[in-house]
Amino acid sequence: MQSENWKEDWRIGEKIDSFFQHLLHLYSPVGLQPEGFWRPFVDVYETDEEIIVEIELAGVKKKEVGVSVLENILTVKGIRTESGQAGERRHYHKIEICRGRFERHILLSQPIESKEITASYKEGILKIRLKKAKQSKEKTAAIAIE
């Protein structure tokens, strides 16, 4: 019972973080968005066989992204750097593209096969496919006592 409560608390925390990140992104004046304070948008869905996570990472180089799984938490982190020539002088009128480091932790809804995870990166979308662990179809089992 207690283990289920922390999962719900985690989800609520994720929603609150996402809400404030969205507000900061929409309403911060030019130059007030702290570098490295951004969270890419994420979609998580599942099929009968796998959990699929899609993360919007437009402008992030594939070599700058890391993906790992520890128990039932998927972590994606990386960095989006400034585009353009080094030393190029710019005078911004509006800044809406977040740059710097990012890190997302996604609580997976069920156990997965850690050896059967694939990731692909195409047109700015990182797609991670996590095969669900096979679970016993029997909800209860009789255990013989010796």
Contacts in CASP RR format, 6 or more apart in sequence:
PFRMAT RR
TARGET T0000
AUTHOR 0000-0000-0000
METHOD contacts of the structure
MODEL  1
MQSENWKEDWRIGEKIDSFFQHLLHLYSPVGLQPEGFWRPFVDVYETDEE
IIVEIELAGVKKKEVGVSVLENILTVKGIRTESGQAGERRHYHKIEICRG
RFERHILLSQPIESKEITASYKEGILKIRLKKAKQSKEKTAAIAIE
7 107 0 8 1.000
10 107 0 8 1.000
11 107 0 8 1.000
14 107 0 8 1.000
17 39 0 8 1.000
18 39 0 8 1.000
21 37 0 8 1.000
21 38 0 8 1.000
21 39 0 8 1.000
24 33 0 8 1.000
24 37 0 8 1.000
25 33 0 8 1.000
25 38 0 8 1.000
25 96 0 8 1.000
25 98 0 8 1.000
30 92 0 8 1.000
30 93 0 8 1.000
30 94 0 8 1.000
30 95 0 8 1.000
31 92 0 8 1.000
31 95 0 8 1.000
33 95 0 8 1.000
33 98 0 8 1.000
35 99 0 8 1.000
35 100 0 8 1.000
36 98 0 8 1.000
36 99 0 8 1.000
36 100 0 8 1.000
36 101 0 8 1.000
36 102 0 8 1.000
37 98 0 8 1.000
38 80 0 8 1.000
38 98 0 8 1.000
38 99 0 8 1.000
38 100 0 8 1.000
38 102 0 8 1.000
39 102 0 8 1.000
39 104 0 8 1.000
40 55 0 8 1.000
40 56 0 8 1.000
40 57 0 8 1.000
40 76 0 8 1.000
40 102 0 8 1.000
40 104 0 8 1.000
41 55 0 8 1.000
41 56 0 8 1.000
42 53 0 8 1.000
42 54 0 8 1.000
42 55 0 8 1.000
42 56 0 8 1.000
42 104 0 8 1.000
42 106 0 8 1.000
43 53 0 8 1.000
43 54 0 8 1.000
43 55 0 8 1.000
44 51 0 8 1.000
44 52 0 8 1.000
44 53 0 8 1.000
44 54 0 8 1.000
44 106 0 8 1.000
45 51 0 8 1.000
45 52 0 8 1.000
46 52 0 8 1.000
46 109 0 8 1.000
46 132 0 8 1.000
49 131 0 8 1.000
49 132 0 8 1.000
50 129 0 8 1.000
50 130 0 8 1.000
50 131 0 8 1.000
50 132 0 8 1.000
51 108 0 8 1.000
51 109 0 8 1.000
51 110 0 8 1.000
51 112 0 8 1.000
51 129 0 8 1.000
51 130 0 8 1.000
51 132 0 8 1.000
52 127 0 8 1.000
52 128 0 8 1.000
52 129 0 8 1.000
52 130 0 8 1.000
53 74 0 8 1.000
53 76 0 8 1.000
53 106 0 8 1.000
53 127 0 8 1.000
53 128 0 8 1.000
53 130 0 8 1.000
54 125 0 8 1.000
54 126 0 8 1.000
54 127 0 8 1.000
54 128 0 8 1.000
55 76 0 8 1.000
55 104 0 8 1.000
55 125 0 8 1.000
55 126 0 8 1.000
55 128 0 8 1.000
56 124 0 8 1.000
56 125 0 8 1.000
57 65 0 8 1.000
57 80 0 8 1.000
57 121 0 8 1.000
57 124 0 8 1.000
57 125 0 8 1.000
57 126 0 8 1.000
58 124 0 8 1.000
59 80 0 8 1.000
59 83 0 8 1.000
59 124 0 8 1.000
60 78 0 8 1.000
60 79 0 8 1.000
60 80 0 8 1.000
60 124 0 8 1.000
61 81 0 8 1.000
62 121 0 8 1.000
64 78 0 8 1.000
64 79 0 8 1.000
64 80 0 8 1.000
64 81 0 8 1.000
65 76 0 8 1.000
65 77 0 8 1.000
65 78 0 8 1.000
65 121 0 8 1.000
65 126 0 8 1.000
66 76 0 8 1.000
66 77 0 8 1.000
66 78 0 8 1.000
67 74 0 8 1.000
67 75 0 8 1.000
67 76 0 8 1.000
67 117 0 8 1.000
67 119 0 8 1.000
67 126 0 8 1.000
67 128 0 8 1.000
68 74 0 8 1.000
68 75 0 8 1.000
69 75 0 8 1.000
69 108 0 8 1.000
69 112 0 8 1.000
69 114 0 8 1.000
69 117 0 8 1.000
69 130 0 8 1.000
72 107 0 8 1.000
72 108 0 8 1.000
72 110 0 8 1.000
72 111 0 8 1.000
72 112 0 8 1.000
73 105 0 8 1.000
73 106 0 8 1.000
73 107 0 8 1.000
73 108 0 8 1.000
74 105 0 8 1.000
74 106 0 8 1.000
74 108 0 8 1.000
74 128 0 8 1.000
74 130 0 8 1.000
75 103 0 8 1.000
75 104 0 8 1.000
75 105 0 8 1.000
75 106 0 8 1.000
76 103 0 8 1.000
76 104 0 8 1.000
76 106 0 8 1.000
76 126 0 8 1.000
76 128 0 8 1.000
77 101 0 8 1.000
77 102 0 8 1.000
77 103 0 8 1.000
77 104 0 8 1.000
78 101 0 8 1.000
78 102 0 8 1.000
78 103 0 8 1.000
79 100 0 8 1.000
79 101 0 8 1.000
79 102 0 8 1.000
80 97 0 8 1.000
80 98 0 8 1.000
80 99 0 8 1.000
80 100 0 8 1.000
80 102 0 8 1.000
81 99 0 8 1.000
81 100 0 8 1.000
82 99 0 8 1.000
108 130 0 8 1.000
110 132 0 8 1.000
110 133 0 8 1.000
110 135 0 8 1.000
111 132 0 8 1.000
111 133 0 8 1.000
111 135 0 8 1.000
112 130 0 8 1.000
112 131 0 8 1.000
112 132 0 8 1.000
112 133 0 8 1.000
113 130 0 8 1.000
113 131 0 8 1.000
113 132 0 8 1.000
113 133 0 8 1.000
113 134 0 8 1.000
116 130 0 8 1.000
116 131 0 8 1.000
117 128 0 8 1.000
117 129 0 8 1.000
117 130 0 8 1.000
117 131 0 8 1.000
118 128 0 8 1.000
118 129 0 8 1.000
119 126 0 8 1.000
119 127 0 8 1.000
119 128 0 8 1.000
119 129 0 8 1.000
120 126 0 8 1.000
120 127 0 8 1.000
121 127 0 8 1.000
END
